């Protein structure tokens, strides 16, 4: 996904790619001015692969993935001295994994594909005010991520086993917020002074 902020220059981009193992990818981005003092951008990516590996025990393709992400951004110029930028990004990724494929089902190992799914969301806002002799910069951000892992440890969903079926599911979540206020000198040629607080 393209992370560049929109500018006064209109930009349109698209990309398609295909390769081995059933893999393909598509990307797009559009950014530029929409009104006086307002610039917007939007970009996204989708990628998919059947996987480059093979589980030797059951013949399943592994290491495949599905990835989707999208990013929107806005840059506002209310005045000649003030600029505000707001980027927002969201993405989702699912990957097929496996453990040791040469062990039999009587071994306690992950012989069958497991799946990890990661979802992330990030948003931030930055405002910069250019005063006489110094800049004032304020930033605030929010981050969220979720990681889900599912694995059929003994292959109970795919083959008949004598012991009880074992299936693992784990989920981890993270949420974070941060903020910063900074003042930087601009009126001294040979010396830069910065002061600020961070949360």
Secondary structure, 3 states (H helix, E strand, C coil): CCCCCCCCCCEEEEEEEEECCCEEEEEEEEEEEEECCEEEEEEEEEEEECCCEECCCCCCEECCEEEEEEEEEEEECCCCCEEEEEEEEEEEEEEEECCCCCCCCCCCCCCCCEEEEEEEEEEEEEEEEEECCEEEEEEEEEEEEEEEEEECCCCCCCCCCCCCCCCEEEEEEEEEEEEEEEEEECCCCCCCCEEEEEC
